Amino acid sequence: MKPDFDKYPDGLVPTIVVDDRTGQVLMMAYMNDVAYQRSLTSRETWFWSRSRQELWHKGATSGNTQAIEAMWIDCDEDTLLVRVNPAGPACHTGHTSCFYRTIQLP
């Protein structure tokens, strides 16, 4: 079973990354078919950078790689959930998770 990359015009599948040990949501990024295949082969996360328009190996420059422990696909085959063992912070700001800011509800 693999994601339906043809479902969206840009061929990108939303990918939610979770810390395997703590269950904390670390980040959300996009995988295309090449990033997905590289992630499976290397057992580390690869994504497609929409801003740079290029493949992105998480941690290639920072050292904060993410070793894949498990991967799930949703019922529509258009979203991935990846459980990882992170080697450092997921967020480029240095925070453990990209989701570190709380929105105050009215």
C-alpha positions in Angstrom: 0.0 0.0 0.0 1.3 3.5 -0.8 -0.1 7.0 -0.8 -2.1 8.3 -3.7 0.2 11.0 -5.0 -2.1 11.7 -7.9 -4.9 12.8 -5.6 -3.5 16.4 -5.4 -2.4 18.4 -8.4 1.1 19.0 -6.9 1.5 15.3 -6.0 2.2 16.2 -2.4 0.9 14.2 0.5 0.6 15.8 4.0 2.8 14.0 6.5 2.4 14.3 10.2 5.6 13.4 12.2 5.2 12.2 15.8 7.9 11.4 18.5 7.6 7.6 18.9 8.7 7.7 22.6 6.5 10.6 23.8 3.7 10.7 21.3 4.2 14.5 20.8 3.4 15.9 17.4 6.7 17.3 16.1 5.9 18.7 12.7 3.8 18.5 9.5 5.5 18.5 6.1 4.8 17.1 2.6 6.2 14.1 0.8 6.1 13.4 -2.9 6.7 10.0 -4.3 10.5 10.4 -4.4 10.6 11.7 -0.8 8.4 8.7 0.3 10.6 6.2 -1.5 13.8 7.7 0.0 12.2 7.7 3.5 11.3 4.0 3.1 14.8 3.1 1.8 16.8 5.2 4.3 14.5 4.8 7.3 14.9 8.6 7.8 12.4 11.3 6.9 12.7 13.0 3.5 10.2 15.7 2.4 9.5 18.0 -0.5 10.2 21.7 0.4 7.4 23.8 -1.2 9.4 27.0 -0.6 12.7 25.8 -2.0 11.1 23.4 -4.6 13.5 20.6 -3.8 13.9 17.4 -1.8 14.8 17.9 1.8 16.4 15.3 4.1 15.4 16.3 7.6 18.5 17.0 9.6 20.9 17.0 6.6 22.4 20.4 7.7 21.3 20.6 11.4 22.1 17.0 12.3 18.5 16.7 13.7 17.6 13.6 11.7 14.5 11.6 12.3 14.8 7.8 12.3 11.6 6.2 11.2 10.1 3.7 13.7 6.7 3.2 12.0 4.6 4.6 9.3 0.8 4.6 8.8 -1.5 5.7 5.9 -5.0 7.1 6.4 -8.2 5.5 5.1 -8.2 7.7 2.0 -4.5 7.0 1.2 -3.7 10.7 1.1 -2.1 11.5 4.5 0.8 9.8 6.3 1.6 9.5 10.0 5.2 8.8 10.7 6.5 7.9 14.2 10.2 8.8 14.6 13.1 8.7 17.0 14.3 12.3 16.6 18.0 13.1 17.0 17.2 16.7 18.1 14.6 19.4 17.7 12.1 19.1 14.8 11.6 22.9 14.4 14.0 25.1 12.7 13.6 27.6 15.6 15.2 25.1 17.9 11.9 24.0 19.6 11.3 20.3 20.1 8.1 20.6 18.1 6.9 23.1 15.4 3.7 23.3 17.4 4.9 25.3 20.4 2.6 28.4 20.1 -0.8 28.3 21.7 -3.7 30.1 20.1 -6.0 31.6 22.7 -9.5 30.6 22.1 -12.2 33.3 22.5 
